[in-house]
């Protein structure tokens, strides 16, 4: 295996330069999709692709920025990349690390005059984070044929722009959105390097995560119905306090998820009625989600949680209405690519950990059309989606080295 060593100072330069394309009116490092900052950052990335990586650059119909390197034959392409948009008040490494790492490995291939059999494409996916149009992973949805013409015209932002109009402003051609779709015959594999966005690698001192898949998400709505009464005149034992019962519901979900390995659950939305200081709450609405790489565990969690809800009903004398459904199924990455991360790490003498991703990525969608794999690098203290988000540049480059070796191995061996 030929050693491809990324240039740490070049990666540092590019990631820090990208952090300058941010809103002066928002906290942290804010680069919302479809903003002028997003477009300016894409222009900078396109410059790196053309001038430093010798890539042929285009924007597809969905607004994805794509840099292509020719292969010796017109076989299916190997795709690498990520996104550069951020959440409000976000950080400097989420998405950007994967894009700069992808460009860096192509620069090194050019400098080392590394030939490839398959074409190689570096992709900056449009709008991976939740966008002003209420939809995320816009570019990767389109690549898998899941961005309908109806969404292009019906979804609007706060300024009245349609999603289609915004894609056109970013250089896409929404009237030909179907042309962005990629078929399995066109793609040999998709690889994405990303920061972990959690604490596991950092806390254990492990430099590389071999991502086994992306968790599925079950979301639900819980309504707790009690009785509204005067807060000063009703004895404690006579109350049907919906908020107190709702608090037990919150603790019940935590209890169930702590007892099941491989599950996390959160109640992150609470509405209290009538929300008055001197009135016993009559109703509480709770919004919940549960995440796991196992669909069976998602169903088991719901079953155990329903039993806990029955217990609260009997104890508190309230009514509880609960509706839940799986909003996204777990995505398991191609076993061959997970194994390949391990094999490359072994050859480079790097420790690694097989682990699921608790967050969604563009890889969710690409896995539907091609063998897909992800490489995680550590996030300091597990912080992400905040200004404190940090990954050492040397760690990004180590991940890029693993990525480069995976690309060259795939190029020789194929993905089957």
C-alpha positions as CSV (number, residue, x, y, z in Angstrom):
1,X,0.0,0.0,0.0
2,X,1.5,3.3,-1.1
3,X,1.6,5.8,1.7
4,X,-0.3,9.1,0.9
5,X,0.5,11.7,3.6
6,X,-1.8,14.8,3.6
7,X,-0.2,18.2,4.1
8,X,-1.3,19.3,7.6
9,X,-0.5,23.0,7.0
10,X,-2.5,23.1,3.8
11,X,-5.5,21.5,5.5
12,X,-5.2,23.9,8.4
13,X,-5.1,26.8,6.0
14,X,-8.2,25.7,4.1
15,X,-10.3,24.9,7.2
16,X,-9.5,28.2,8.8
17,X,-10.1,30.1,5.6
18,X,-13.5,28.5,5.3
19,X,-14.3,29.7,8.8
20,X,-14.2,33.3,7.4
21,X,-17.2,32.8,5.2
22,X,-19.7,33.3,7.9
23,X,-22.5,35.7,8.8
24,X,-21.5,38.8,10.7
25,X,-25.0,39.0,12.2
26,X,-25.2,35.5,13.6
27,X,-23.4,33.8,16.6
28,X,-20.6,31.4,16.2
29,X,-19.6,30.2,12.7
30,X,-22.9,30.5,10.9
31,X,-23.1,29.7,7.2
32,X,-26.7,28.8,6.5
33,X,-27.5,27.0,3.2
34,X,-28.6,29.3,0.4
35,X,-27.0,32.3,2.0
36,X,-24.5,34.6,0.4
37,X,-21.9,33.2,2.7
38,X,-22.7,29.7,1.5
39,X,-22.3,30.7,-2.1
40,X,-19.0,32.6,-1.4
41,X,-17.6,29.5,0.4
42,X,-18.6,27.3,-2.5
43,X,-16.7,29.6,-4.9
44,X,-13.6,29.3,-2.7
45,X,-13.9,25.5,-2.7
46,X,-14.4,25.5,-6.5
47,X,-11.2,27.5,-6.7
48,X,-9.3,24.8,-4.7
49,X,-10.8,22.1,-6.8
50,X,-9.7,23.8,-10.1
51,X,-6.4,25.5,-9.3
52,X,-4.9,23.1,-6.7
53,X,-6.5,19.7,-7.3
54,X,-6.7,20.0,-11.1
55,X,-10.4,18.9,-11.0
56,X,-13.0,19.6,-13.6
57,X,-15.7,21.5,-11.8
58,X,-19.5,21.6,-12.4
59,X,-22.7,22.2,-10.5
60,X,-25.4,19.6,-11.1
61,X,-29.1,20.3,-11.5
62,X,-29.7,20.1,-7.7
63,X,-26.9,22.6,-6.9
64,X,-24.3,20.1,-5.7
65,X,-20.8,21.3,-6.4
66,X,-18.8,18.5,-8.1
67,X,-15.1,18.2,-8.9
68,X,-14.1,15.3,-11.2
69,X,-10.8,13.5,-11.8
70,X,-10.7,11.3,-14.9
71,X,-9.9,7.6,-14.6
72,X,-8.1,5.5,-17.1
73,X,-11.5,4.0,-18.2
74,X,-15.1,5.1,-18.0
75,X,-16.0,2.8,-15.2
76,X,-18.3,3.7,-12.3
77,X,-17.0,6.7,-10.2
78,X,-15.8,6.7,-6.7
79,X,-17.5,9.6,-4.8
80,X,-16.0,11.3,-1.8
81,X,-17.2,14.5,0.0
82,X,-19.5,16.1,2.5
83,X,-21.1,19.5,3.0
84,X,-20.1,23.0,4.0
85,X,-23.3,24.6,5.3
86,X,-23.7,24.9,9.1
87,X,-26.4,25.3,11.7
88,X,-26.9,28.7,13.4
89,X,-24.1,29.3,15.8
90,X,-22.3,26.2,14.5
91,X,-18.6,25.3,14.3
92,X,-15.7,25.1,11.8
93,X,-15.3,21.4,11.3
94,X,-18.7,19.8,10.7
95,X,-18.9,18.9,7.0
96,X,-16.0,21.1,6.1
97,X,-13.4,18.6,7.3
98,X,-14.8,16.0,4.9
99,X,-14.7,18.4,2.0
100,X,-11.2,19.7,2.6
101,X,-9.9,16.2,3.3
102,X,-11.4,15.0,0.0
103,X,-9.7,17.8,-1.9
104,X,-6.4,17.2,-0.1
105,X,-6.3,13.6,-1.1
106,X,-6.8,14.6,-4.7
107,X,-4.0,17.2,-4.4
108,X,-1.7,14.5,-3.1
109,X,-2.7,12.1,-5.9
110,X,-1.8,14.8,-8.4
111,X,1.5,15.5,-6.7
112,X,2.4,11.8,-6.5
113,X,1.1,11.3,-10.0
114,X,-1.2,8.5,-8.7
115,X,-3.1,7.0,-11.6
116,X,-6.7,5.7,-11.1
117,X,-8.8,3.3,-13.1
118,X,-12.1,4.7,-11.9
119,X,-13.1,8.4,-12.1
120,X,-13.0,10.2,-8.8
121,X,-15.5,12.8,-7.8
122,X,-15.3,15.3,-4.9
123,X,-18.8,16.4,-3.9
124,X,-20.0,19.4,-1.8
125,X,-23.6,18.4,-1.2
126,X,-26.1,21.3,-1.1
127,X,-27.9,22.1,2.2
128,X,-27.1,19.1,4.4
129,X,-28.2,20.9,7.5
130,X,-31.8,22.0,8.1
131,X,-32.4,24.7,5.6
132,X,-34.6,27.8,5.6
133,X,-37.1,25.7,3.6
134,X,-37.7,23.3,6.4
135,X,-35.8,20.4,4.7
136,X,-32.3,19.0,5.1
137,X,-30.0,16.9,2.9
138,X,-31.3,18.7,-0.2
139,X,-28.5,17.8,-2.6
140,X,-28.2,14.1,-1.6
141,X,-31.9,13.7,-1.7
142,X,-31.8,14.8,-5.3
143,X,-29.0,12.4,-6.1
144,X,-31.2,9.6,-5.0
145,X,-34.3,10.8,-6.8
146,X,-36.2,12.0,-3.7
147,X,-36.5,15.7,-4.3
148,X,-39.7,16.0,-6.2
149,X,-40.8,18.9,-8.4
150,X,-43.7,19.5,-6.0
151,X,-41.2,20.3,-3.2
152,X,-39.3,22.7,-5.4
153,X,-42.4,24.8,-5.9
154,X,-44.2,24.3,-2.6
155,X,-41.4,24.9,-0.1
156,X,-40.7,28.6,0.6
157,X,-38.4,30.4,3.0
158,X,-39.1,33.5,5.1
159,X,-38.4,35.7,2.1
160,X,-40.9,34.0,-0.1
161,X,-38.3,32.3,-2.2
162,X,-39.2,28.8,-3.5
163,X,-36.7,26.0,-3.0
164,X,-36.4,25.7,-6.7
165,X,-35.5,29.4,-7.0
166,X,-32.9,29.1,-4.3
167,X,-31.3,26.1,-6.0
168,X,-31.1,28.1,-9.2
169,X,-29.5,31.0,-7.4
170,X,-26.8,28.5,-6.2
171,X,-26.1,27.4,-9.7
172,X,-28.5,24.5,-10.1
173,X,-31.1,23.8,-12.7
174,X,-34.3,22.9,-10.9
175,X,-36.3,22.5,-14.1
176,X,-34.0,19.5,-14.8
177,X,-33.8,18.2,-11.3
178,X,-34.1,14.6,-12.5
179,X,-30.7,14.8,-14.1
180,X,-29.1,15.0,-10.6
181,X,-30.2,11.4,-9.8
182,X,-27.4,8.9,-9.8
183,X,-27.9,5.2,-10.6
184,X,-26.1,2.2,-9.0
185,X,-24.4,1.6,-12.3
186,X,-22.7,5.1,-12.1
187,X,-21.3,4.9,-8.6
188,X,-18.8,2.3,-7.4
189,X,-18.8,3.6,-3.8
190,X,-19.4,6.7,-1.7
191,X,-17.0,7.6,1.2
192,X,-17.5,10.4,3.7
193,X,-15.0,11.6,6.3
194,X,-16.7,13.5,9.1
195,X,-16.1,14.6,12.7
196,X,-17.8,12.3,15.2
197,X,-19.9,15.0,16.8
198,X,-19.9,13.0,20.0
199,X,-17.4,12.1,22.8
200,X,-16.6,8.5,22.3
201,X,-13.4,8.6,20.2
202,X,-12.0,11.6,22.1
203,X,-12.7,10.2,25.5
204,X,-11.1,6.9,24.6
205,X,-8.1,8.4,22.8
206,X,-9.0,6.5,19.5
207,X,-8.2,8.4,16.3
208,X,-10.5,6.7,13.8
209,X,-14.1,5.5,13.8
210,X,-15.2,2.9,11.4
211,X,-18.8,3.8,11.1
212,X,-21.1,0.8,10.9
213,X,-24.3,2.7,10.0
214,X,-26.6,5.6,10.8
215,X,-29.2,5.2,13.5
216,X,-32.9,5.1,12.8
217,X,-35.2,7.6,14.5
218,X,-38.6,7.0,16.0
219,X,-40.5,10.2,16.9
220,X,-43.6,10.5,19.0
221,X,-46.1,12.8,20.6
222,X,-47.4,12.3,24.1
223,X,-50.4,14.2,25.5
224,X,-51.0,14.0,29.2
225,X,-54.5,15.1,30.3
226,X,-55.1,16.0,33.9
227,X,-57.5,18.4,35.5
228,X,-57.2,22.2,35.8
229,X,-57.8,23.5,39.3
230,X,-56.9,26.4,41.6
231,X,-53.3,26.0,42.7
232,X,-54.0,27.3,46.2
233,X,-57.2,25.4,47.2
234,X,-56.8,21.8,46.0
235,X,-54.9,19.5,48.5
236,X,-51.9,17.7,47.1
237,X,-53.5,14.3,47.3
238,X,-56.5,15.4,45.4
239,X,-54.7,16.8,42.3
240,X,-54.5,15.5,38.8
241,X,-51.5,17.6,37.8
242,X,-50.6,16.9,34.2
243,X,-47.2,18.4,34.5
244,X,-46.2,16.2,37.5
245,X,-47.4,13.2,35.5
246,X,-45.6,14.5,32.5
247,X,-42.4,14.7,34.5
248,X,-42.7,11.0,35.4
249,X,-43.1,10.3,31.7
250,X,-39.8,12.1,31.0
251,X,-38.1,10.0,33.6
252,X,-39.8,6.8,32.3
253,X,-38.3,7.3,28.9
254,X,-34.8,7.8,30.4
255,X,-35.3,4.7,32.5
256,X,-36.2,2.5,29.5
257,X,-33.3,3.8,27.3
258,X,-30.8,3.4,30.1
259,X,-31.8,-0.3,30.5
260,X,-31.5,-1.1,26.8
261,X,-28.0,-1.1,25.3
262,X,-27.7,0.7,21.9
263,X,-30.6,3.1,22.4
264,X,-30.8,6.8,23.2
265,X,-34.0,8.7,23.9
266,X,-34.9,12.3,24.4
267,X,-37.9,14.4,25.3
268,X,-36.9,17.7,24.0
269,X,-40.2,19.6,23.6
270,X,-42.6,20.5,26.3
271,X,-45.9,22.5,26.1
272,X,-47.8,23.2,29.3
273,X,-51.4,24.4,29.5
274,X,-52.7,26.8,30.7
275,X,-49.1,27.7,31.7
276,X,-50.2,30.0,34.5
277,X,-48.5,30.4,37.9
278,X,-51.6,29.8,40.0
279,X,-53.3,27.1,38.0
280,X,-52.7,23.4,38.2
281,X,-51.7,22.3,34.7
282,X,-54.5,20.5,32.8
283,X,-52.5,19.3,29.8
284,X,-49.0,18.7,28.8
285,X,-47.7,17.9,25.3
286,X,-44.4,16.2,25.0
287,X,-42.3,15.6,21.9
288,X,-39.9,12.6,22.0
289,X,-37.4,10.8,19.8
290,X,-35.6,7.5,20.2
291,X,-32.5,6.5,18.1
292,X,-30.9,3.2,17.5
293,X,-29.0,1.3,14.8
294,X,-31.5,-1.6,15.4
295,X,-35.1,-1.3,14.2
296,X,-36.0,-4.1,16.5
297,X,-34.7,-2.1,19.4
298,X,-36.8,0.9,18.4
299,X,-39.9,-1.2,18.6
300,X,-38.8,-2.8,21.9
301,X,-38.2,0.7,23.4
302,X,-41.7,1.8,22.4
303,X,-43.3,-1.4,23.9
304,X,-41.5,-0.9,27.2
305,X,-42.3,2.8,27.2
306,X,-46.0,2.1,26.8
307,X,-45.9,-0.1,29.9
308,X,-44.4,2.8,31.8
309,X,-47.1,5.1,30.6
310,X,-49.7,2.7,31.9
311,X,-48.0,2.8,35.2
312,X,-48.1,6.6,35.3
313,X,-51.8,6.6,34.4
314,X,-52.6,4.3,37.3
315,X,-50.5,6.2,39.7
316,X,-51.6,9.8,38.8
317,X,-55.2,9.3,37.6
318,X,-54.5,11.1,34.3
319,X,-55.1,10.2,30.7
320,X,-52.1,9.7,28.4
321,X,-52.4,9.6,24.6
322,X,-49.3,8.4,22.7
323,X,-48.6,8.2,19.0
324,X,-45.2,7.1,17.6
325,X,-43.7,6.2,14.3
326,X,-40.3,5.5,12.8
327,X,-39.4,8.7,10.8
328,X,-36.2,7.2,9.4
329,X,-35.0,3.6,9.3
330,X,-31.5,2.6,10.3
331,X,-29.0,2.6,7.5
332,X,-26.3,-0.1,7.6
333,X,-23.2,0.6,5.7
334,X,-21.6,-1.8,3.3
335,X,-19.8,-4.5,5.5
336,X,-16.9,-4.6,3.0
337,X,-16.2,-0.8,3.5
338,X,-16.4,-1.1,7.3
339,X,-13.9,-3.9,7.0
340,X,-11.8,-1.9,4.7
341,X,-11.5,0.9,7.2
342,X,-10.2,-1.7,9.7
343,X,-7.8,-3.1,7.2
344,X,-6.3,0.2,6.2
345,X,-6.0,1.3,9.9
346,X,-4.2,-2.0,10.6
347,X,-1.8,-1.5,7.7
348,X,-1.0,2.1,8.9
349,X,-0.7,1.1,12.6
350,X,-3.7,3.2,13.6
351,X,-6.2,2.2,16.3
352,X,-9.9,2.4,15.4
353,X,-13.3,1.7,16.8
354,X,-16.4,0.3,15.0
355,X,-19.3,2.5,15.9
356,X,-22.7,3.8,14.7
357,X,-23.4,7.4,13.9
358,X,-26.0,9.0,16.1
359,X,-26.5,11.9,13.7
360,X,-27.8,11.9,10.1
361,X,-25.6,12.6,7.1
362,X,-25.7,12.8,3.3
363,X,-24.5,9.2,3.5
364,X,-28.0,8.2,4.6
365,X,-29.3,8.8,1.1
366,X,-26.2,7.7,-0.9
367,X,-26.3,4.3,0.8
368,X,-29.5,3.7,-1.2
369,X,-27.7,3.8,-4.6
370,X,-24.1,2.7,-3.8
371,X,-21.9,0.9,-1.3
372,X,-21.3,3.6,1.3
373,X,-18.8,4.0,4.1
374,X,-17.9,6.7,6.7
375,X,-14.7,7.5,8.6
376,X,-15.0,9.4,11.9
377,X,-12.3,11.6,13.5
378,X,-12.6,12.8,17.1
379,X,-14.5,15.8,18.3
380,X,-12.8,17.5,21.3
381,X,-15.0,16.9,24.4
382,X,-17.7,15.6,22.0
383,X,-18.7,19.2,21.1
384,X,-20.4,20.0,17.8
385,X,-23.0,22.4,16.4
386,X,-21.4,25.1,18.5
387,X,-18.5,27.5,18.2
388,X,-16.4,25.3,20.5
389,X,-16.4,22.5,18.0
390,X,-12.8,21.4,17.4
391,X,-10.8,18.6,15.8
392,X,-7.0,18.8,15.7
393,X,-5.8,19.3,12.1
394,X,-3.5,16.3,12.5
395,X,-6.5,14.2,13.3
396,X,-8.3,15.4,10.1
397,X,-5.2,14.5,8.1
398,X,-5.0,11.1,9.7
399,X,-8.6,10.5,8.6
400,X,-7.7,11.8,5.2
401,X,-4.8,9.3,5.0
402,X,-7.3,6.5,5.7
403,X,-9.6,7.9,3.1
404,X,-6.9,8.1,0.5
405,X,-5.9,4.5,1.1
406,X,-9.5,3.4,0.9
407,X,-9.9,5.2,-2.4
408,X,-6.8,3.6,-3.9
409,X,-7.9,0.1,-2.7
410,X,-11.4,0.5,-4.0
411,X,-10.0,1.7,-7.3
412,X,-8.0,-1.6,-7.7
413,X,-10.4,-4.0,-6.1
414,X,-13.9,-2.6,-6.7
415,X,-16.6,-2.5,-4.1
416,X,-18.3,-5.9,-4.5
